[in-house]
Amino acid sequence: MSNLDNVQRRLAEGTSSWLLFEFNCKRGDLFSEKYLATPIGQILAGLFPGRIKAEINHPALISTKQAGRPPQLDFVVINEADEWEATIESKWVTSTPISLALIIWDLLRLEILVYKNLCKNTYFVLSGFSKKMDFLKETHFYDSSNRSTSLITQMKSQSIYLDLTKLDSKIKSKINEKINKYPGLTIPQVMRFDLPHSFPINQINMTFRTIVWKVNTFNKRPRIRTL
């Protein structure tokens, strides 16, 4: 993660640093998921040539059971060949606990893009107060310093593998509700991610942490219709 051009590092360090700057300018009350658009958009512009678009409809999630606006993706970078070069989903962690099922569903939405060859690079950005990130520790899902194996994840080399079939039954039920809206949709039994970049590394009270995953597809295990 020492490469200065590493997308995960740039997004993690840049977003957290920008939030700290804004907080010291007494703009903390404005913080929200939409507020992350400024740092993420500017960092993407410095990393990728091409156009950056926000709130783009997900091209593979078309439901016949759901009225209203289709699910959207936060940011899409479109290159000169009119291809999707990068897609980013973001979540802002507030005082209200964020659902792990919601995070995994966002990760799945990105994985579907890679699996269907709709986008080359997909990233998930989770940002908020450091102390609000503690709910992730029980999964060992982001802590690169802890190589112990949890019930649902395994770390090998520079990748993390998430076995969706070993999730808590309540989480699986919520994900199944999402899947059932899209006839024919399949998801991976096991997900694969590049080892996430987290900044700052040491947790400090009343500071901001950003964690960034690169989502990949994993073809060595079957795809499934339900959990």
C-alpha positions in Angstrom: 0.0 0.0 0.0 3.0 2.3 -0.2 2.5 3.1 -3.9 1.5 6.8 -4.1 -0.8 6.0 -7.1 -2.7 3.3 -5.1 -6.4 4.2 -5.5 -7.3 2.8 -2.1 -4.6 4.7 -0.3 -5.4 8.0 -2.1 -9.1 7.7 -1.3 -8.5 6.7 2.3 -5.9 9.3 3.2 -7.4 12.1 1.1 -10.9 11.7 2.4 -10.0 11.4 6.1 -7.6 14.4 5.8 -10.2 16.5 4.1 -12.8 15.6 6.7 -10.4 16.7 9.5 -9.8 20.0 7.7 -13.5 20.6 7.3 -14.1 19.7 10.9 -11.5 22.2 12.1 -13.3 24.8 9.9 -16.4 24.1 12.1 -18.3 22.5 9.3 -18.8 19.1 11.0 -22.6 19.6 11.3 -22.8 19.4 7.5 -21.1 15.9 7.3 -23.2 13.3 5.5 -22.8 10.7 2.7 -23.4 13.5 0.1 -20.7 15.6 1.7 -18.2 12.9 0.8 -18.8 13.8 -2.9 -16.3 16.7 -2.8 -13.2 14.8 -1.7 -14.0 11.6 -3.5 -14.8 13.5 -6.8 -11.6 15.5 -6.6 -9.4 12.5 -5.8 -10.9 10.5 -8.7 -10.3 13.4 -11.0 -6.6 13.3 -10.1 -6.4 9.5 -10.5 -8.3 8.8 -13.6 -8.6 10.6 -17.0 -12.1 10.9 -18.3 -15.5 12.1 -17.1 -16.9 11.6 -13.6 -20.6 11.1 -13.1 -22.6 10.8 -10.0 -25.7 8.9 -9.1 -25.8 6.6 -12.2 -28.4 3.8 -12.5 -26.9 0.4 -11.9 -27.0 -1.2 -15.4 -27.4 -4.8 -14.1 -30.1 -4.3 -11.5 -33.4 -3.9 -13.3 -36.3 -5.0 -11.2 -39.8 -5.9 -12.4 -41.0 -5.9 -8.7 -39.8 -2.5 -7.7 -41.5 0.8 -8.5 -39.7 4.1 -8.5 -36.1 5.0 -9.1 -33.7 2.1 -9.8 -30.7 1.5 -7.5 -27.9 4.0 -8.3 -24.1 4.1 -8.0 -22.5 7.0 -6.3 -19.6 7.7 -8.7 -18.6 6.3 -12.2 -15.5 7.3 -14.1 -16.0 7.0 -17.8 -12.8 6.8 -20.0 -12.2 8.1 -23.5 -13.4 4.8 -25.0 -16.8 5.4 -23.2 -16.1 2.5 -20.9 -16.6 2.4 -17.1 -13.1 2.7 -15.8 -14.0 2.9 -12.1 -17.1 2.8 -9.9 -17.2 4.0 -6.3 -19.9 3.4 -3.6 -19.6 5.3 -0.3 -21.1 5.1 3.1 -21.0 7.7 5.9 -21.1 6.2 9.4 -23.0 8.3 11.9 -24.0 7.9 15.6 -26.7 5.5 14.3 -25.2 2.0 13.8 -24.9 1.1 10.2 -26.1 -2.4 9.1 -23.5 -4.9 8.1 -26.1 -6.2 5.7 -26.3 -2.8 4.0 -22.5 -2.7 3.6 -22.4 -6.2 2.1 -25.2 -5.4 -0.3 -23.2 -2.3 -1.6 -20.2 -4.6 -2.0 -22.3 -7.1 -3.9 -23.6 -4.4 -6.2 -20.0 -3.5 -7.1 -19.1 -7.2 -7.5 -21.9 -7.7 -10.0 -20.3 -4.9 -12.2 -17.0 -6.7 -12.3 -18.5 -10.1 -12.8 -20.5 -8.9 -15.8 -17.5 -7.0 -17.2 -19.3 -3.7 -16.9 -16.5 -2.0 -15.0 -12.8 -2.6 -14.6 -12.3 -1.2 -11.1 -14.8 -1.0 -8.2 -14.2 0.5 -4.8 -16.2 0.8 -1.6 -15.5 3.8 0.7 -16.6 3.7 4.3 -16.0 6.9 6.3 -16.9 8.4 9.7 -15.8 8.9 13.2 -13.2 6.3 14.2 -15.0 5.1 17.3 -18.1 4.4 15.2 -16.1 1.8 13.1 -15.8 -0.7 16.0 -18.7 -2.8 14.8 -16.4 -4.1 12.0 -13.8 -5.5 14.3 -15.7 -8.6 15.2 -15.5 -9.7 11.5 -11.7 -8.9 11.1 -13.0 -7.6 7.9 -10.7 -4.6 7.6 -7.9 -4.9 10.2 -4.8 -5.8 8.2 -2.8 -6.0 11.4 -4.9 -8.9 12.7 -4.4 -12.1 10.6 -6.6 -14.2 12.8 -9.5 -15.9 11.1 -13.1 -14.9 11.9 -16.2 -17.0 11.3 -16.9 -15.4 7.9 -13.6 -14.1 6.5 -10.2 -15.4 5.7 -7.0 -13.4 4.8 -4.5 -14.8 2.3 -1.6 -12.8 1.0 -3.0 -9.4 -0.1 -6.7 -10.5 -0.3 -9.7 -11.0 1.9 -12.2 -13.7 1.2 -15.8 -13.3 2.6 -17.9 -16.4 2.7 -21.5 -15.2 2.5 -23.0 -18.5 3.5 -21.5 -18.2 6.9 -23.1 -14.8 7.7 -25.6 -14.5 10.5 -29.1 -15.7 9.5 -30.6 -12.2 10.0 -28.0 -10.7 7.6 -28.6 -13.4 5.1 -32.4 -12.8 5.3 -31.9 -9.1 4.5 -29.6 -9.8 1.6 -32.1 -12.3 0.2 -34.8 -9.7 0.3 -32.7 -7.5 -2.0 -31.8 -10.4 -4.3 -35.4 -11.5 -4.8 -36.2 -8.1 -6.3 -34.1 -9.0 -9.4 -35.1 -12.2 -11.2 -32.2 -14.2 -12.4 -29.6 -12.3 -10.3 -26.8 -14.5 -8.9 -24.3 -13.5 -6.3 -20.9 -15.1 -5.4 -20.8 -17.6 -2.6 -17.4 -16.2 -1.7 -16.3 -12.6 -2.3 -12.8 -11.5 -2.8 -11.3 -8.0 -2.0 -7.8 -6.5 -2.1 -6.6 -5.9 1.4 -8.3 -2.7 2.4 -6.5 0.5 3.1 -7.5 2.3 6.4 -6.5 5.8 7.4 -5.4 6.8 9.9 -3.8 3.6 11.0 -4.0 4.3 14.8 -7.5 5.1 16.1 -7.7 8.4 17.9 -10.9 9.6 19.6 -12.8 12.4 17.8 -10.9 11.9 14.5 -12.1 10.5 11.2 -11.3 7.1 9.6 -11.8 6.1 6.1 -11.6 2.4 4.9 -11.5 1.6 1.2 -12.0 -1.9 -0.3 -11.3 -2.9 -3.9 -14.0 -5.4 -4.9 -13.0 -8.2 -7.2 -14.9 -11.2 -8.6 -14.0 -14.8 -7.5 -14.6 -17.5 -10.0 -13.3 -20.5 -8.0 -16.6 -20.9 -6.0 -20.1 -21.1 -7.5 -22.6 -18.3 -7.8 -25.9 -18.7 -5.9 -29.4 -17.4 -6.2 -30.1 -17.2 -2.4 -28.2 -17.4 0.9 
